[in-house]
Structures are given as structure tokens and as C-alpha cells.
């Protein structure tokens, strides 16, 4: 597959790079990991495998070989050879077809999975692109015009089809637009005044234009703390909600730093990180506290759903290819 026109910020990502934060290497990985895994599941592939993370305006991609693709997450109105194709469906793409995205409809990030394995070299056991380290993905950078992502050689003989074909199974999941993000209390939660804790849970926060893959800066009524003892930098993770000196909040995202010295008020639950990752600048939401048990049940249910879909989709794709 070849990039014919570069997008705004399109990179190769997988589930992330773990085990190296003590060396200062952040995990990176897909922002909306549910949608990334969903794209792989619908092709019967490994859930944590690499996908393209696309932002609008997204890249135009030429497929030089027959393949089956799946798009999930944000809706950028995808078309193949100027004909619309649906999200959350596997789609057969004949050789020399052009995938383009014509308008932004909903969500912030779209994910593209391809049936073939890409010919890529992992860095520290992950294919995720780390832009600051210029490593992982395709030469550690955003996808550019004329970039070629080669497929590994395969003995599969595809069905001879002259046109795009939507395969007859899908997932019903779409971008979740709910405006309530669940979180757990953080280590410094009780440094907030009682009034500030109440405000944290009752007010609406807006995603600002300063937000990116490293963190979402939020605009809201400033929060006050009862005391501000000196803090030693401590470990942070994807979803950590920190209080900045000006009383505003930042939610750390996939490209977060490995440690931070700001109070950690809360942590967005893993099941709701995909919802937050699909918010665009200007959108608003509020926080809701949940227990660890509630958060665990939801992420386990998500994983079980994806595994069942992966197994069923893999079997159906093999049947389709054997016809």
C-alpha cells in the first residue's frame, strides 16, 4: 500500500510499548485502543497488532495488491474509487484501488487494519510510532507522500473480483459520543478542597485546541487545593488527570511523559479512554467517579466481546476466501 497524499497526522500504532518507562520511553500506541482492536478483530487478526491511526484530513492510500481492509472509529466518510464504503465492516479491495476520506462527520481518529501483515521492524517489541524518539512505525515518522508500506509475502489466492465488495459481517460499535467520562480517584485527590472536589464532578470541561496525543488540556472553573506541599515527580499513565498550577486540568494521553510533578487527581478508566480519545477540540464532557470493581467489569466485558468477534470473524473470512 502506498501513500498518494499525506494526511494531517497519520501514523502506525499498536497497543503500545511497555516495560521501558523506567528508561524514560513512553508507551505510545493507539489513542482509541478499542477501535484499533476492533479493526483487527473484524479481520480475525491479533487484537494488539499494528493499524494506521488517521486524523482528518486523512491520507489517500493506493492498494497495489488485492486485500481486505476494515475501518473503525471516527467517520471521515471513506470512499474507494469514489464509492462510499461502511465503517465496522471488512471490505474486499481489488488491486490498484484508491482509498480516500472526503469529509469529517464524527469522531477524532479513524483506524485502518489490513488483512496482510506489514513488513515492518519493531522497536522495543512494538510497532507503535514514537515521533519524539523517531523510532517505531515507518521510520519513526508520520506517513508522507509516496511512502510505501510493503506487505509480507503470502500464499493466499484471492477471489477474483473486479470491484470493491463489502463482506457480510460487521460490528455494531460506533464512536461513543456520551458526555460522561468515568474515572477513579488519584493519589492526590484529597488535596482538593471539598468545594473543588464537588466542582470536579459537577462542572463541564471543554477540550481545548492545545490538546494532542500527549495530553488533553481542559478548560473549566479553576480548582483549588487545601495545601500545596512540594511534590516529587511520580509515575503517570495514559488517562492520569493532573492539576496544573493555574487550577486547570490536563488528561495525559497515549504519548504522555513517564513521570510528572503535578497532583494526580484521578485516572480515566480504561473502558472510557476510547470515548475521550474521540473528542475533538471544543467538545465538552464531565467526570464521574466509579469504583475499581466497576471499571474492571467494563474493561473485561470489552475484551471478551473483542475476542469473540475476533474468533467469529476469522472463521467467516476463511470461509469466504475458500469459496
C-alpha positions, 0 to 999 in steps of 0.5 A: 500500500502506498501513500498518494497524499499525506494526511494531517497526522497519520501514523502506525500504532499498536497497543503500545510499548511497555516495560521501558518507562523506567528508561524514560520511553513512553508507551505510545500506541493507539489513542482509541485502543478499542477501535484499533482492536476492533479493526483487527478483530473484524479481520480475525487478526491479533487484537494488539497488532499494528493499524494506521491511526488517521486524523482528518484530513486523512491520507489517500492510500493506493492498494497495489495488491488485492486485500481486505481492509476494515475501518473503525472509529471516527467517520471521515466518510471513506470512499474507494474509487469514489464509492462510499464504503461502511465503517465496522465492516471488512471490505474486499479491495481489488488491486490498484484501488484508491482509498480516500476520506472526503469529509469529517462527520464524527469522531477524532481518529479513524483506524485502518487494519489490513488483512496482510501483515506489514513488513515492518521492524519493531522497536522495543517489541512494538510497532507503535510510532514514537515521533519524539524518539523517531523510532517505531512505525515507518521510520519513526515518522508520520506517513508522507507522500509516496511512502510505501508500506510493503506487505509480507509475502503470502500464499493466499489466492484471492477471489477474483473480483473486479470491484470493491465488495463489502463482506457480510459481517460487521460490528455494531460499535460506533464512536461513543459520543456520551458526555460522561467520562468515568474515572477513579480517584488519584493519589492526590485527590484529597488535596482538593478542597471539598468545594473543588472536589464537588466542582470536579464532578459537577462542572463541564470541561471543554477540550481545548485546541492545545490538546494532542496525543500527549495530553488533553488540556481542559478548560473549566472553573479553576480548582483549588487545593487545601495545601500545596506541599512540594511534590516529587515527580511520580509515575503517570499513565495514559488517562492520569488527570493532573492539576496544573498550577493555574487550577486547570486540568490536563488528561495525559494521553497515549504519548504522555511523559513517564513521570510528572510533578503535578497532583494526580487527581484521578485516572480515566478508566480504561473502558472510557479512554476510547470515548475521550480519545474521540473528542475533538477540540471544543467538545465538552464532557464531565467526570464521574467517579466509579469504583475499581470493581466497576471499571474492571467489569467494563474493561473485561466485558470489552475484551471478551466481546473483542475476542469473540468477534475476533474468533467469529470473524476469522472463521467467516473470512476463511470461509469466504476466501475458500469459496 
